[in-house]
Amino acid sequence: MADSDWVRFSRQHINARCKTLVEYGLLVHLGNGVYDITRTGEQYLAGDLDARGLDPE
């Protein structure tokens, strides 16, 4: 995506989105801009979880 002219994004935007996903338990922040997906995040990606039911931690 980074090499495509079709998609434009900034590191700040990605960082903000990742922080939101951390708040909802879908990612965990490991430090230095590195994130890992949680079991809940995997369930969401697999279509087994409706994220509308999640509350921020």
BAFI-3210 file (N, C-alpha, C; in Angstrom, 3 decimals, decimal comma, padded with zeros to 6 digits):
// residues 57
n [1|2|3|4|5|6|7|8|9|10|11|12|13|14|15|16|17|18|19|20|21|22|23|24|25|26|27|28|29|30|31|32|33|34|35|36|37|38|39|40|41|42|43|44|45|46|47|48|49|50|51|52|53|54|55|56|57]
n.u [000,820|001,979|003,503|001,686|-000,188|-002,803|-003,531|-003,303|-001,684|-000,632|002,013|001,239|-001,529|-001,878|-000,755|-002,555|-004,897|-004,104|-003,752|-006,397|-007,418|-006,009|-007,235|-009,676|-008,997|-008,128|-005,596|-002,251|000,125|003,513|005,670|007,867|006,451|005,510|003,045|000,896|-001,453|-004,313|-006,013|-008,717|-008,674|-007,951|-010,225|-012,083|-011,076|-011,463|-014,142|-015,688|-016,467|-018,365|-017,497|-018,935|-019,973|-017,958|-016,357|-014,390|-011,339]
n.v [-001,196|001,210|001,936|002,512|004,769|004,978|004,772|006,806|007,750|008,646|008,314|009,287|009,098|006,307|005,562|006,789|005,348|002,769|003,150|003,533|000,999|-000,442|000,529|-000,750|-003,346|-004,848|-004,733|-004,885|-002,754|-002,904|-001,269|001,294|001,847|-000,613|-003,058|-005,736|-008,191|-009,093|-011,913|-011,303|-009,433|-011,131|-012,728|-010,818|-010,175|-012,625|-012,632|-013,502|-011,932|-009,203|-005,991|-003,817|-004,362|-004,020|-002,383|000,480|000,045]
n.w [000,000|000,699|-001,482|-003,399|-005,424|-004,951|-002,323|000,449|003,358|006,674|009,061|011,511|011,367|011,202|013,656|015,439|014,848|015,601|018,352|019,109|018,522|020,429|022,746|022,575|022,881|020,707|019,690|021,056|022,453|021,925|022,118|020,781|018,391|017,627|017,283|018,333|017,400|019,277|020,791|020,720|018,650|016,545|016,443|015,609|013,024|011,795|011,548|013,589|015,666|016,680|016,558|017,421|019,880|021,680|024,413|025,292|027,071]
ca.u [000,000|002,815|004,017|000,560|-000,734|-004,229|-003,725|-002,463|-001,810|000,534|002,354|000,434|-002,876|-001,798|-000,523|-003,812|-005,813|-003,621|-004,057|-007,824|-007,583|-005,509|-008,278|-010,763|-008,476|-007,863|-004,139|-001,474|001,293|004,745|006,678|008,572|005,597|005,226|001,790|000,592|-002,888|-004,751|-006,965|-009,947|-008,435|-008,000|-011,635|-012,715|-010,646|-012,044|-015,580|-016,342|-016,724|-018,941|-016,779|-019,880|-020,251|-016,770|-016,231|-012,987|-010,833]
ca.v [000,000|002,402|002,270|002,765|006,121|004,882|004,840|007,818|007,742|009,157|007,542|009,806|008,525|004,891|005,506|007,132|004,218|001,666|003,476|003,267|-000,457|-000,869|000,869|-001,719|-004,681|-005,572|-004,740|-004,572|-001,953|-003,508|-000,226|001,739|001,783|-002,006|-003,543|-007,140|-008,434|-009,910|-012,976|-010,608|-008,885|-012,238|-013,106|-009,787|-010,344|-013,873|-012,449|-014,170|-010,947|-007,925|-004,964|-002,835|-004,735|-003,796|-001,130|000,827|-000,348]
ca.w [000,000|000,805|-002,805|-004,295|-005,480|-004,635|-000,878|001,093|004,808|007,381|010,256|012,611|011,230|011,559|015,099|016,103|014,664|016,424|019,747|019,295|018,550|021,740|023,724|022,449|023,116|019,467|019,557|022,243|022,084|022,435|022,225|019,576|017,212|017,287|017,839|018,073|017,451|020,405|020,445|020,356|017,322|015,603|016,308|014,789|011,640|011,288|011,411|014,707|016,722|016,257|017,315|017,990|021,266|022,516|025,146|025,516|028,409]
c.u [000,861|003,324|002,923|000,162|-002,204|-004,499|-002,760|-002,736|-000,545|000,811|001,522|-000,977|-002,863|-001,610|-001,804|-004,804|-005,395|-003,915|-005,527|-008,076|-007,058|-006,583|-009,396|-010,279|-008,185|-006,370|-003,525|-000,218|002,522|005,860|007,312|007,750|005,248|003,959|001,629|-000,917|-003,207|-005,664|-008,299|-009,825|-008,492|-009,438|-012,381|-012,360|-011,244|-013,557|-016,378|-016,725|-017,285|-018,341|-017,715|-020,200|-019,087|-016,842|-014,758|-012,586|-010,360]
c.v [001,256|002,857|002,632|004,233|006,142|005,085|005,863|007,775|008,306|008,270|007,994|009,214|007,057|004,739|005,800|005,978|003,039|001,914|003,219|001,764|-001,050|-000,623|-000,162|-003,164|-005,494|-005,674|-004,530|-003,838|-002,552|-002,492|000,085|001,597|000,376|-002,441|-005,007|-007,303|-009,352|-011,026|-012,356|-010,016|-009,962|-012,693|-012,103|-009,974|-011,598|-013,754|-013,096|-013,220|-009,683|-006,830|-003,914|-003,134|-004,493|-002,435|-000,817|000,456|000,857]
c.w [000,000|-000,549|-003,796|-004,264|-005,090|-003,151|-000,300|002,597|005,417|008,591|011,442|012,573|011,660|013,063|015,866|016,004|015,544|017,898|020,056|019,375|019,855|022,791|023,726|022,557|021,873|019,160|020,930|021,760|022,739|022,619|020,892|018,299|016,758|018,024|017,482|018,199|018,626|019,904|020,027|018,962|016,249|015,371|015,429|013,313|011,001|011,082|012,522|015,836|016,104|017,140|017,906|019,444|022,199|023,196|025,320|026,937|029,164]
res [m|a|d|s|d|w|v|r|f|s|r|q|h|i|n|a|r|c|k|t|l|v|e|y|g|l|l|v|h|l|g|n|g|v|y|d|i|t|r|t|g|e|q|y|l|a|g|d|l|d|a|r|g|l|d|p|e]
***
